[in-house]
Amino acid sequence: CSCACEDAYAGATCNACAAGYITYPACNKCTSATHCSNHAESVTDDGSRDTCTCTCRNWWEGDQCETCPDTYKGNDCDQCADRYEGATCEKCAPGYFGYPTCEQ
């Protein structure tokens, strides 16, 4: 007997979550909005189907892409904060010194 599982389920008897879904039997879909603070380029399950794994976009950090480092700013965490400059905000802006704190 072979079952035709719904999208969220996998296995010979549909008794496991499919890739990209977690926490059987609920099998919730991993999404950027739900699991990654809406800041992920991509999201999938961790392989064990227990948690979602986020690949954060721009410079977002954290397991759920919830943190924008102090060196960045903006809704998309894609601009250097006022006291930083450089391609990756890796140096102090004019008038600031002492990277990484960059004080005036």
Backbone as CSV, one residue per row, in Angstrom:
resi,resn,N_x,N_y,N_z,CA_x,CA_y,CA_z,C_x,C_y,C_z
1,CYS,0.841,-1.172,0.000,0.000,0.000,0.000,0.892,1.244,0.000
2,SER,0.610,2.165,-0.846,1.365,3.412,-0.910,0.389,4.572,-0.826
3,CYS,0.659,5.454,0.081,-0.226,6.601,0.280,0.205,7.775,-0.593
4,ALA,-0.743,8.575,-1.003,-0.458,9.849,-1.667,-0.623,10.918,-0.592
5,CYS,0.500,11.380,-0.083,0.479,12.311,1.045,0.130,13.724,0.605
6,GLU,-0.496,14.470,1.510,-0.680,15.899,1.305,0.695,16.553,1.341
7,ASP,0.806,17.779,0.821,2.095,18.465,0.698,2.933,18.481,1.972
8,ALA,2.325,18.639,3.117,3.054,18.789,4.373,3.602,17.479,4.927
9,TYR,3.186,16.343,4.357,3.506,15.048,4.942,4.343,14.183,4.006
10,ALA,5.074,13.247,4.620,5.931,12.334,3.863,5.947,10.979,4.563
11,GLY,6.559,10.013,3.923,6.673,8.677,4.488,5.677,7.730,3.847
12,ALA,5.941,6.438,4.000,5.105,5.418,3.381,3.647,5.517,3.826
13,THR,3.452,5.949,5.074,2.089,6.097,5.587,1.791,7.546,5.971
14,CYS,2.549,8.466,5.401,2.351,9.910,5.649,2.452,10.240,7.130
15,ASN,3.369,9.547,7.823,3.507,9.713,9.264,4.724,10.552,9.659
16,ALA,5.170,11.419,8.763,6.292,12.318,9.036,6.066,13.614,8.264
17,CYS,6.762,14.644,8.681,6.669,15.918,7.957,7.535,15.872,6.706
18,ALA,7.066,16.499,5.662,7.838,16.630,4.427,8.923,17.689,4.624
19,ALA,9.893,17.721,3.722,10.948,18.735,3.770,10.322,20.119,3.757
20,GLY,10.828,20.990,4.634,10.299,22.343,4.716,9.146,22.495,5.684
21,TYR,8.782,21.413,6.370,7.708,21.416,7.361,8.257,20.862,8.674
22,ILE,7.692,21.306,9.797,8.202,20.866,11.107,7.079,20.474,12.061
23,THR,7.473,19.757,13.093,6.659,19.359,14.255,5.452,18.491,13.913
24,TYR,5.751,17.241,13.508,4.698,16.256,13.273,3.902,16.080,14.554
25,PRO,2.585,15.991,14.559,1.724,15.806,13.400,1.206,17.117,12.786
26,ALA,1.527,18.269,13.376,1.019,19.531,12.812,1.655,19.829,11.457
27,CYS,2.943,19.538,11.327,3.701,19.770,10.093,3.471,21.190,9.548
28,ASN,3.915,22.156,10.327,3.806,23.560,9.941,4.884,23.924,8.934
29,LYS,4.506,24.649,7.907,5.446,25.049,6.860,6.423,26.088,7.407
30,CYS,7.707,25.904,7.113,8.723,26.889,7.472,8.593,28.077,6.523
31,THR,8.371,29.267,7.082,8.267,30.465,6.252,9.092,31.585,6.863
32,SER,9.505,32.513,6.030,10.255,33.673,6.505,9.419,34.487,7.476
33,ALA,8.156,34.689,7.160,7.291,35.516,8.004,7.079,34.891,9.383
34,THR,6.862,33.599,9.432,6.552,32.942,10.693,7.788,32.608,11.521
35,HIS,8.863,32.186,10.873,10.012,31.657,11.608,11.274,32.511,11.528
36,CYS,11.301,33.501,10.669,12.540,34.253,10.445,12.328,35.762,10.470
37,SER,11.352,36.227,11.203,11.078,37.661,11.354,10.879,38.374,10.018
38,ASN,10.560,37.606,8.989,10.367,38.140,7.631,11.641,38.755,7.061
39,HIS,12.806,38.267,7.513,14.098,38.789,7.073,14.981,37.705,6.461
40,ALA,14.408,36.665,5.903,15.211,35.558,5.377,15.180,35.503,3.856
41,GLU,16.334,35.163,3.270,16.406,34.869,1.832,15.737,33.539,1.563
42,SER,15.982,32.600,2.477,15.377,31.278,2.344,15.211,30.668,3.726
43,VAL,14.334,29.692,3.808,14.085,28.993,5.071,13.683,27.557,4.756
44,THR,14.196,26.635,5.538,13.847,25.230,5.392,13.863,24.590,6.765
45,ASP,13.596,23.314,6.827,13.662,22.626,8.112,15.118,22.283,8.423
46,ASP,15.374,21.876,9.657,16.736,21.577,10.103,17.200,20.161,9.754
47,GLY,16.433,19.429,9.019,16.793,18.058,8.659,16.124,17.032,9.553
48,SER,15.922,17.385,10.824,15.226,16.487,11.745,13.735,16.809,11.799
49,ARG,13.357,17.884,11.091,11.961,18.346,11.022,11.454,18.851,12.375
50,ASP,12.412,19.337,13.217,12.046,19.873,14.530,11.954,21.394,14.538
51,THR,12.856,22.051,13.834,12.876,23.514,13.787,13.176,23.968,12.369
52,CYS,12.934,25.241,12.132,13.237,25.824,10.829,14.617,26.473,10.870
53,THR,15.291,26.479,9.737,16.602,27.092,9.618,16.503,28.252,8.641
54,CYS,16.887,29.431,9.114,16.793,30.650,8.315,18.137,31.005,7.694
55,THR,18.123,31.420,6.438,19.276,32.047,5.808,18.914,33.519,5.683
56,CYS,19.489,34.317,6.581,19.108,35.725,6.692,19.558,36.521,5.470
57,ARG,18.739,37.510,5.078,19.118,38.380,3.965,19.830,39.609,4.510
58,ASN,20.496,40.299,3.611,21.283,41.480,3.954,22.178,41.162,5.144
59,TRP,22.130,41.930,6.183,23.035,41.730,7.321,22.310,41.255,8.574
60,TRP,21.069,40.812,8.443,20.325,40.317,9.606,21.042,39.126,10.220
61,GLU,20.942,38.991,11.534,21.589,37.908,12.272,20.594,37.262,13.230
62,GLY,21.015,36.143,13.807,20.208,35.444,14.805,19.502,34.249,14.195
63,ASP,19.117,33.320,15.040,18.439,32.105,14.578,17.169,32.420,13.805
64,GLN,16.528,33.531,14.165,15.290,33.918,13.493,15.453,35.232,12.734
65,CYS,16.700,35.573,12.390,16.999,36.811,11.642,16.370,38.026,12.335
66,GLU,16.466,38.053,13.655,15.786,39.080,14.432,16.676,40.259,14.825
67,THR,17.979,40.183,14.536,18.904,41.207,15.004,19.624,41.881,13.850
68,CYS,19.579,43.210,13.837,20.371,43.997,12.894,21.581,44.497,13.683
69,PRO,22.808,44.144,13.267,23.995,44.563,14.019,24.069,46.084,14.157
70,ASP,24.765,46.546,15.185,24.894,47.979,15.450,25.511,48.750,14.279
71,THR,26.286,48.075,13.457,26.939,48.765,12.343,25.987,49.050,11.186
72,TYR,24.789,48.482,11.216,23.816,48.654,10.135,22.541,49.303,10.650
73,LYS,21.716,49.778,9.716,20.423,50.358,10.055,19.485,50.185,8.866
74,GLY,18.286,50.662,9.018,17.295,50.603,7.945,16.352,49.438,8.132
75,ASN,15.176,49.555,7.546,14.174,48.495,7.650,14.685,47.178,7.108
76,ASP,15.597,47.246,6.128,16.145,46.032,5.549,17.534,45.703,6.075
77,CYS,17.999,46.466,7.079,19.325,46.227,7.667,20.369,46.213,6.551
78,ASP,20.299,47.204,5.667,21.174,47.203,4.495,21.919,48.521,4.285
79,GLN,21.896,49.390,5.288,22.621,50.659,5.207,23.544,50.759,6.410
80,CYS,24.686,51.410,6.210,25.584,51.614,7.348,24.934,52.565,8.346
81,ALA,25.075,52.247,9.621,24.624,53.166,10.667,25.460,54.443,10.543
82,ASP,24.956,55.530,11.107,25.549,56.853,10.906,27.049,56.926,11.168
83,ARG,27.566,56.203,12.127,28.991,56.330,12.464,29.894,55.357,11.715
84,TYR,29.344,54.626,10.739,30.124,53.635,9.983,30.074,53.905,8.483
85,GLU,31.081,53.385,7.768,31.096,53.447,6.311,31.899,52.278,5.770
86,GLY,31.909,52.144,4.458,32.614,51.049,3.802,31.619,50.072,3.192
87,ALA,32.132,49.213,2.316,31.273,48.262,1.609,30.506,47.363,2.573
88,THR,31.133,47.022,3.698,30.471,46.187,4.701,30.429,46.905,6.056
89,CYS,30.404,48.229,6.008,30.329,49.052,7.232,31.452,48.682,8.192
90,GLU,32.641,48.474,7.619,33.768,47.934,8.374,34.735,48.991,8.891
91,LYS,34.381,50.277,8.750,35.263,51.318,9.285,34.426,52.499,9.764
92,CYS,35.087,53.336,10.548,34.397,54.494,11.117,34.207,55.573,10.054
93,ALA,33.072,56.240,10.106,32.791,57.371,9.217,33.644,58.567,9.662
94,PRO,33.842,59.549,8.776,34.607,60.743,9.158,34.030,61.370,10.433
95,GLY,34.919,61.750,11.327,34.510,62.345,12.589,34.340,61.334,13.714
96,TYR,34.472,60.043,13.400,34.358,58.975,14.387,35.656,58.191,14.408
97,PHE,36.008,57.588,15.541,37.254,56.836,15.644,37.076,55.637,16.559
98,GLY,38.010,54.693,16.433,38.025,53.531,17.332,37.112,52.398,16.934
99,TYR,37.180,51.997,15.653,36.353,50.879,15.199,36.613,49.673,16.113
100,PRO,35.631,48.935,16.583,34.265,48.900,16.083,33.274,49.802,16.823
101,THR,33.697,50.510,17.887,32.737,51.339,18.606,32.469,52.663,17.905
102,CYS,33.473,53.193,17.186,33.349,54.430,16.407,32.695,55.564,17.204
103,GLU,33.437,56.072,18.164,32.967,57.173,18.995,33.389,58.501,18.383
104,GLN,32.674,59.582,18.730,33.041,60.914,18.225,34.124,61.523,19.091
